[in-house]
């Protein structure tokens, strides 16, 4: 079983990646969506998966408090 501190640390690591991804998507998303390719679609899917994982970790951590 994971501790609150471990979950928080994992969430912080994810937050850094999410911030970078959101910044990139905000800056280049519209341009990339007009001429999409498999790499861009995978990038968006990976970003969404990290957001879902963060939400899951938060729910797990909140249930422990």
Secondary structure as UniProt FT lines:
FT   HELIX           4..34
FT   HELIX           38..64
//
